């Protein structure tokens, strides 16, 4: 049985870590949203990008609405994971094709080569460590408001029930490789800068974060995923390299999957 002193110590540690996380992200948010000092460029964006972004936003909004509406009434199967990966890959290839056709270098535009992997990894770890206490606090608040009655995500239930290595490997590949690469490119790399150019960084961050969270189709995870998306966007603005939020996303998913497999 957990002692009262341990609970209070854990709460004190969470408060201290949350304060440290806020100390990291709030000045960064002020710099990006108020002083407009972010490092994400928008000079490469044209009218064609605005049209493509609008279509994607409407499509993702529809998918997110359907996913949330169907929560609890659907089950994940292997074919759904493969289909999701193929859909993401198709969108990424389409967007990359548009950029390359116009003579725009994705590596230079998204800062993939700006820091190098080791530099991006170091920044990603720092940004993720600062984000974790905020995510834990938000999820604890959701848990408290719901009275502890929080259902698991469909993909979590699929992973816990998976009996074949094929199913586990599919989830691992999707969570650690496909989703971080595709979602960061689509939401932070493409949609966010387009929205930033026409509506400003604050509104663009809110919209892309809301779409990102809704697409996961789990109401109880919405606040935490929204918060994660905010941190990913701010880390991109701080570093100027999309590699930083991509690594953050991959590590976050890897830690989550390991926790599901070995601790739940």
Secondary structure, DSSP 4 states (H G I P E B T S, - for coil): ---HHHHHHHHHHHHHHHHHHHHHHHHHHIIIIIS-------TT--HHHHHHHHHHHHHHHHHHHHHHHTTTS----HHHHHHHHHHHHHHHHHHHHHHHHTT--HHHHTTTTTSHHHHHHHHHHHHHHHHHHHHHHHHHHHHHHTTT--PPPHHHHHHHH--SHHHHHHHHHIIIIIHHHHHIIIIIIIIHHHHHHHH-HHHHHHHHHHHHHHTT--GGGHHHHHHHHHHHHHHHHHHS-HHHHHHHHHHHHHHHHHHHHHH-
